[in-house]
Amino acid sequence: MDTNKHSLKSDLRAHIRARLENISEAVRAVESIELCERLQAQIPSAHTILFFAPLPDELDVWPMLEMSLALGTNCALPFFDAEKKTYGAKLLKNLATDIVIGKFGVREPAASCAEIALNQFDLVLVPGLAFDLSGNRLGRGQGFYDRILAEASGIKCGVAHNFQLLENLPTEAHDAKVDFIFTPSRGMRRNK
């Protein structure tokens, strides 16, 4: 690993986390609604979607998950496979009964939910601390989403606040890219 890039990433993570901590719940709620409306307008034809369970400092895509399930879309969430020490995906049918708190304190599908291969998705919504114009993603540092994205099919859409979209990010060979980035005020295809 390039220690300089690793250091740059660590510094950038700290900077972004500090900015995320300063966003009020009211602003986060309004921006989450704007983001979900933008996503729904742009990607209405996806039949099988891998969502993510937002952390408290992330934009809330949960209402879009609820609506998609109600419309009959195949919706899934990542789950931590303790045996493989990595993430897979499971389909959801009923959010009231299918959600448990997983290994890292994140909502994920219950053990009773059916697993779905990562290459079965039309759309993958991707959280991140930052994205850049070339589709690079800065995650939380564990590499779990890089491994999900390496196996997942479909269009990969990064989801972030406006300030989390940067011109350039430090990257390493294992970092996966997204195809699009959506913020509350814009949606864009990555630069090639």
VOBA-1610 file (N, C-alpha, C; in pm, whole numbers, padded with zeros to 5 digits, always signed):
BEGIN
Met+00084-00118+00000Met+00000+00000+00000Met+00088+00124+00000Asp+00051+00222-00077Asp+00122+00349-00083Asp+00090+00427+00046Thr+00190+00445+00133Thr+00166+00509+00263Thr+00121+00653+00248Asn+00168+00722+00144Asn+00126+00859+00120Asn-00023+00864+00087Lys-00070+00777-00002Lys-00213+00772-00037Lys-00297+00730+00084His-00245+00636+00160His-00317+00591+00280His-00333+00708+00378Ser-00229+00787+00394Ser-00232+00903+00482Ser-00329+01009+00430Leu-00325+01033+00299Leu-00418+01129+00238Leu-00563+01085+00259Lys-00588+00955+00241Lys-00724+00903+00260Lys-00768+00920+00405Ser-00680+00889+00499Ser-00714+00903+00642Ser-00746+01047+00677Asp-00666+01140+00627Asp-00691+01282+00653Asp-00824+01326+00592Leu-00851+01282+00471Leu-00976+01318+00404Leu-01097+01258+00477Arg-01084+01135+00524Arg-01193+01073+00602Arg-01223+01156+00726Ala-01121+01198+00797Ala-01141+01279+00918Ala-01209+01412+00884His-01167+01475+00775His-01226+01602+00733His-01374+01584+00698Ile-01406+01482+00620Ile-01545+01458+00578Ile-01631+01422+00699Arg-01580+01337+00788Arg-01657+01300+00908Arg-01689+01424+00992Ala-01594+01514+01004Ala-01617+01637+01081Ala-01728+01720+01016Arg-01728+01729+00886Arg-01835+01803+00816Arg-01969+01734+00832Leu-01970+01600+00827Leu-02096+01526+00844Leu-02154+01546+00983Glu-02069+01556+01083Glu-02116+01576+01221Glu-02185+01711+01238Asn-02154+01807+01152Asn-02211+01941+01164Asn-02341+01960+01087Ile-02389+01855+01021Ile-02516+01867+00948Ile-02630+01841+01046Ser-02724+01932+01051Ser-02838+01915+01141Ser-02930+01803+01091Glu-03008+01748+01182Glu-03104+01644+01144Glu-03204+01699+01044Ala-03245+01825+01060Ala-03342+01887+00970Ala-03286+01896+00828Val-03162+01942+00816Val-03099+01952+00683Val-03083+01813+00622Arg-03039+01717+00702Arg-03022+01581+00651Arg-03155+01525+00602Ala-03263+01552+00676Ala-03396+01502+00636Ala-03440+01563+00503Val-03425+01695+00488Val-03464+01762+00364Val-03380+01711+00247Glu-03249+01702+00267Glu-03161+01656+00159Glu-03187+01509+00124Ser-03226+01430+00222Ser-03259+01289+00196Ser-03383+01279+00107Ile-03483+01362+00134Ile-03604+01364+00050Ile-03569+01406-00092Glu-03489+01512-00105Glu-03448+01559-00237Glu-03372+01451-00313Leu-03283+01382-00244Leu-03205+01275-00307Leu-03296+01162-00354Cys-03386+01117-00268Cys-03476+01007-00305Cys-03562+01044-00425Glu-03612+01168-00429Glu-03691+01214-00544Glu-03607+01212-00671Arg-03485+01257-00662Arg-03395+01259-00779Arg-03367+01117-00827Leu-03337+01027-00734Leu-03311+00888-00770Leu-03433+00823-00835Gln-03550+00842-00775Gln-03671+00780-00829Gln-03703+00830-00969Ala-03676+00957-00996Ala-03701+01013-01128Ala-03603+00959-01233Gln-03483+00927-01191Gln-03378+00888-01285Gln-03369+00737-01309Ile-03414+00658-01215Ile-03392+00514-01225Ile-03519+00432-01202Pro-03627+00469-01271Pro-03754+00400-01245Pro-03762+00258-01299Ser-03672+00218-01386Ser-03686+00087-01452Ser-03607-00026-01386Ala-03541+00000-01274Ala-03465-00106-01207Ala-03562-00205-01143His-03537-00333-01166His-03624-00439-01113His-03564-00506-00990Thr-03432-00503-00979Thr-03364-00567-00866Thr-03257-00470-00816Ile-03277-00418-00693Ile-03193-00311-00640Ile-03126-00356-00510Leu-02996-00331-00501Leu-02924-00348-00376Leu-02919-00212-00308Phe-02991-00198-00199Phe-02992-00076-00120Phe-02880-00086-00015Phe-02867+00017+00066Phe-02782+00011+00184Phe-02863+00066+00301Ala-02831+00021+00419Ala-02896+00072+00540Ala-02815+00192+00586Pro-02870+00313+00574Pro-02790+00431+00605Pro-02751+00441+00752Leu-02629+00482+00773Leu-02580+00515+00906Leu-02636+00652+00944Pro-02633+00688+01071Pro-02692+00817+01113Pro-02636+00939+01041Asp-02511+00934+00994Asp-02454+01051+00926Asp-02470+01047+00774Glu-02540+00945+00721Glu-02559+00931+00576Glu-02699+00977+00535Leu-02711+01011+00408Leu-02843+01044+00354Leu-02932+00920+00365Asp-03059+00943+00396Asp-03153+00834+00424Asp-03225+00789+00298Val-03187+00673+00246Val-03254+00614+00129Val-03361+00513+00171Trp-03383+00498+00301Trp-03481+00400+00351Trp-03621+00423+00295Pro-03671+00549+00285Pro-03804+00568+00226Pro-03814+00515+00082Met-03706+00527+00007Met-03706+00473-00130Met-03712+00321-00127Leu-03645+00259-00031Leu-03652+00115-00014Leu-03795+00074+00017Glu-03860+00143+00110Glu-03999+00112+00146Glu-04091+00123+00024Met-04077+00231-00053Met-04161+00252-00170Met-04135+00145-00277Ser-04008+00114-00299Ser-03973+00014-00400Ser-04031-00123-00364Leu-04023-00160-00237Leu-04083-00286-00192Leu-04233-00285-00217Ala-04299-00174-00185Ala-04444-00163-00204Ala-04483-00176-00352Leu-04394-00134-00441Leu-04421-00142-00585Leu-04386-00279-00644Gly-04332-00369-00561Gly-04300-00503-00609Gly-04160-00519-00665Thr-04075-00420-00646Thr-03936-00430-00689Thr-03863-00529-00599Asn-03773-00607-00657Asn-03687-00695-00577Asn-03583-00607-00508Cys-03589-00602-00376Cys-03500-00516-00298Cys-03416-00602-00204Ala-03291-00566-00191Ala-03200-00641-00105Ala-03114-00544-00026Leu-03055-00599+00079Leu-02956-00527+00160Leu-02834-00616+00177Pro-02719-00555+00195Pro-02600-00635+00228Pro-02615-00698+00367Phe-02549-00812+00385Phe-02542-00875+00517Phe-02400-00927+00535Phe-02353-00927+00659Phe-02219-00975+00687Phe-02223-01126+00703Asp-02146-01195+00621Asp-02134-01341+00627Asp-02014-01371+00718Ala-02043-01410+00842Ala-01937-01432+00941Ala-01844-01545+00900Glu-01896-01644+00830Glu-01814-01757+00788Glu-01709-01714+00684Lys-01753-01633+00587Lys-01665-01587+00480Lys-01593-01457+00516Lys-01636-01391+00623Lys-01579-01262+00667Lys-01591-01154+00559Thr-01704-01156+00489Thr-01730-01058+00385Thr-01881-01036+00375Tyr-01920-00947+00285Tyr-02063-00919+00268Tyr-02121-00991+00148Gly-02246-01030+00163Gly-02329-01081+00054Gly-02456-00997+00053Ala-02561-01046-00013Ala-02688-00974-00019Ala-02803-01069+00002Lys-02909-01019+00065Lys-03031-01096+00085Lys-03151-01012+00048Leu-03252-01079-00010Leu-03376-01014-00049Leu-03463-00985+00072Leu-03538-00876+00062Leu-03632-00836+00167Leu-03774-00852+00117Lys-03863-00888+00204Lys-04006-00894+00171Lys-04086-00801+00261Asn-04051-00796+00390Asn-04127-00720+00489Asn-04028-00655+00586Leu-04019-00524+00581Leu-03921-00455+00665Leu-03949-00470+00814Ala-04074-00493+00848Ala-04109-00509+00990Ala-04053-00638+01049Thr-04036-00740+00965Thr-03990-00870+01017Thr-03854-00913+00963Asp-03808-00852+00856Asp-03686-00898+00788Asp-03558-00828+00831Ile-03565-00730+00920Ile-03447-00650+00954Ile-03397-00683+01094Val-03266-00703+01104Val-03199-00723+01233Val-03080-00627+01239Ile-03023-00613+01356Ile-02901-00534+01370Ile-02783-00629+01351Gly-02698-00598+01254Gly-02587-00686+01218Gly-02462-00664+01300Lys-02358-00731+01258Lys-02229-00735+01330Lys-02174-00596+01363Phe-02184-00502+01272Phe-02126-00370+01292Phe-02229-00267+01337Gly-02344-00313+01389Gly-02448-00223+01434Gly-02531-00164+01323Val-02521-00220+01203Val-02594-00173+01086Val-02713-00265+01060Arg-02826-00206+01020Arg-02942-00288+00986Arg-02909-00376+00867Glu-02948-00503+00876Glu-02927-00595+00765Glu-03036-00701+00765Pro-03046-00780+00659Pro-03152-00882+00650Pro-03135-00992+00754Ala-03247-01043+00800Ala-03247-01153+00897Ala-03194-01280+00830Ala-03154-01376+00912Ala-03102-01504+00862Ala-03205-01576+00776Ser-03334-01553+00800Ser-03440-01620+00725Ser-03459-01566+00583Cys-03400-01452+00551Cys-03414-01394+00417Cys-03331-01473+00315Ala-03383-01480+00193Ala-03315-01554+00087Ala-03195-01477+00034Glu-03084-01546+00019Glu-02964-01484-00036Glu-02980-01467-00187Ile-02923-01361-00239Ile-02922-01334-00382Ile-02779-01306-00424Ala-02739-01362-00536Ala-02602-01342-00585Ala-02582-01195-00622Leu-02463-01144-00597Leu-02433-01004-00625Leu-02439-00971-00774Asn-02435-01072-00859Asn-02441-01045-01004Asn-02584-01046-01057Gln-02683-01030-00970Gln-02823-01032-01010Gln-02891-00895-01004Phe-02814-00789-00984Phe-02874-00657-00963Phe-02874-00572-01089Asp-02981-00491-01103Asp-02988-00388-01207Asp-02923-00259-01157Leu-02936-00238-01026Leu-02892-00113-00965Leu-02834-00142-00828Val-02724-00076-00795Val-02661-00086-00663Val-02643+00056-00611Leu-02709+00088-00498Leu-02689+00217-00434Leu-02573+00205-00336Val-02482+00300-00344Val-02354+00286-00274Val-02328+00406-00182Pro-02311+00380-00053Pro-02273+00489+00037Pro-02123+00516+00025Gly-02082+00630+00074Gly-01939+00662+00076Gly-01915+00792+00150Leu-01795+00810+00197Leu-01759+00937+00261Leu-01737+01045+00156Ala-01690+01005+00038Ala-01670+01101-00071Ala-01664+01024-00203Phe-01695+01097-00310Phe-01683+01046-00447Phe-01615+01155-00528Asp-01555+01115-00640Asp-01500+01218-00727Asp-01563+01208-00866Leu-01527+01303-00952Leu-01589+01313-01084Leu-01557+01194-01174Ser-01455+01117-01140Ser-01421+00998-01217Ser-01485+00871-01162Gly-01573+00885-01064Gly-01643+00770-01006Gly-01568+00700-00896Asn-01456+00755-00853Asn-01383+00695-00741Asn-01459+00720-00612Arg-01443+00629-00518Arg-01517+00634-00392Arg-01420+00625-00276Leu-01443+00706-00175Leu-01370+00695-00049Leu-01467+00636+00052Gly-01438+00514+00096Gly-01524+00448+00194Gly-01474+00472+00335Arg-01520+00389+00425Arg-01486+00405+00566Arg-01355+00334+00604Gly-01291+00268+00507Gly-01157+00216+00531Gly-01145+00066+00549Gln-01255-00007+00546Gln-01248-00151+00564Gln-01247-00229+00432Gly-01286-00166+00322Gly-01284-00231+00192Gly-01404-00319+00162Phe-01504-00321+00251Phe-01619-00408+00229Phe-01694-00373+00100Tyr-01720-00244+00078Tyr-01793-00206-00043Tyr-01709-00223-00168Asp-01578-00209-00159Asp-01494-00237-00276Asp-01515-00381-00321Arg-01524-00473-00226Arg-01544-00614-00261Arg-01685-00639-00313Ile-01785-00573-00256Ile-01922-00585-00308Ile-01926-00535-00452Leu-01870-00417-00476Leu-01875-00357-00609Leu-01798-00438-00712Ala-01693-00504-00671Ala-01615-00586-00764Ala-01698-00703-00817Glu-01792-00753-00737Glu-01875-00867-00777Glu-02012-00829-00829Ala-02061-00711-00792Ala-02199-00674-00823Ala-02217-00637-00970Ser-02333-00676-01021Ser-02372-00636-01156Ser-02456-00509-01147Gly-02494-00458-01261Gly-02584-00344-01265Gly-02514-00211-01257Ile-02594-00107-01260Ile-02545+00030-01250Ile-02515+00060-01104Lys-02399+00113-01080Lys-02357+00146-00943Lys-02367+00297-00923Cys-02452+00336-00828Cys-02478+00478-00803Cys-02431+00518-00664Gly-02332+00605-00660Gly-02288+00661-00534Gly-02390+00762-00483Val-02408+00767-00353Val-02506+00855-00289Val-02434+00940-00186Ala-02448+01073-00196Ala-02372+01160-00107Ala-02434+01299-00098His-02396+01371+00007His-02428+01514+00016His-02348+01586-00093Asn-02391+01705-00129Asn-02322+01782-00233Asn-02174+01802-00202Phe-02140+01832-00078Phe-02000+01861-00044Phe-01912+01735-00048Gln-01974+01616-00055Gln-01897+01492-00061Gln-01855+01456-00204Leu-01898+01534-00301Leu-01855+01515-00439Leu-01738+01608-00465Leu-01619+01547-00482Leu-01495+01622-00498Leu-01441+01606-00639Glu-01346+01690-00675Glu-01288+01681-00808Glu-01202+01556-00824Asn-01117+01528-00724Asn-01028+01412-00730Asn-01012+01351-00591Leu-00998+01219-00587Leu-00970+01148-00464Leu-00841+01070-00479Pro-00767+01050-00371Pro-00652+00958-00378Pro-00707+00816-00393Thr-00649+00740-00484Thr-00700+00604-00510Thr-00586+00503-00507Glu-00628+00377-00486Glu-00536+00264-00490Glu-00595+00160-00584Ala-00516+00061-00620Ala-00557-00037-00721Ala-00685-00111-00682His-00708-00135-00554His-00825-00213-00511His-00953-00131-00502Asp-00945+00000-00518Asp-01063+00086-00504Asp-01157+00069-00623Ala-01283+00039-00593Ala-01385+00021-00697Ala-01449+00155-00731Lys-01499+00166-00854Lys-01563+00289-00901Lys-01714+00270-00908Val-01784+00383-00909Val-01927+00384-00935Val-01949+00446-01073Asp-02067+00417-01131Asp-02100+00468-01264Asp-02161+00608-01260Phe-02239+00633-01155Phe-02307+00760-01137Phe-02290+00804-00992Ile-02305+00934-00970Ile-02309+00989-00834Ile-02433+01076-00825Phe-02513+01053-00722Phe-02632+01132-00698Phe-02618+01206-00566Thr-02649+01335-00570Thr-02653+01419-00452Thr-02794+01479-00447Pro-02827+01552-00341Pro-02960+01613-00337Pro-02987+01710-00453Ser-02882+01770-00509Ser-02905+01870-00614Ser-02864+01827-00755Arg-02801+01710-00768Arg-02760+01670-00904Arg-02735+01520-00914Gly-02745+01474-01036Gly-02705+01338-01070Gly-02611+01346-01186Met-02503+01271-01182Met-02405+01280-01291Met-02340+01147-01320Arg-02308+01125-01446Arg-02231+01009-01487Arg-02084+01041-01465Arg-02011+00941-01422Arg-01868+00964-01398Arg-01796+00999-01528Asn-01689+01074-01516Asn-01602+01102-01631Asn-01528+00974-01665Lys-01505+00950-01790Lys-01433+00829-01832Lys-01286+00844-01813
//
